[in-house]
Amino acid sequence: MADSEKGSRPLFALAIATVFGIGYVPVAPGTFGSIAGLLLWMALRESTVVQAAAIVALLVLGSVAGNMAEHHFGGTDPRQVIIDEVMGMLITLFLNPVGLKGAFVGFLFFRATDVIKPYPANRLERLPGGIGVMADDAMAGIYANLALRAV
């Protein structure tokens, strides 16, 4: 493999992990990642099959990219990594028959559960590497999805 190909993999992984640089915003990058997830849901909301495929793809890509980003930034779940928030928002809104107002309520629920990290989300973030980066937000998305259904 050529050196240029080896060098492009970490750059591509960082682009995915930071959602093409959005994660570098200096204030509340997780909120901006959640907004990106909300916008993605708006683009995909007509097809639950496509939404499900996107959730799975983000989980896989985010786990790999998150692992590489942890090595790059030198810590666990770096604040610049926001692909997990994008996936968490898709999980929050998945199979919830909501319009834009309901999606905004889902956004608020997801942000709350992502910040508070109720059990077992707080345990899942301790999983190693990119799996831990993604797992706690997946659980926060599940909690937010259920809360949105209850409302």
Number of C-alpha atoms within 10 A of each C-alpha: 5 6 7 8 9 10 10 11 13 16 15 14 21 25 18 22 30 26 23 14 14 19 25 16 14 9 9 12 19 23 19 19 26 25 17 21 26 26 15 17 24 15 11 16 21 10 12 12 11 13 22 16 12 18 20 13 13 22 24 15 19 29 23 19 29 32 23 21 28 20 14 13 14 10 11 20 23 18 16 24 31 33 31 33 31 30 29 35 33 33 28 31 30 19 15 16 11 16 10 10 9 16 20 15 17 28 26 16 21 32 22 15 21 25 12 12 20 15 11 12 22 19 13 19 21 15 15 12 21 26 22 23 30 30 23 27 31 26 25 30 31 22 23 27 24 16 16 22 16 7 8
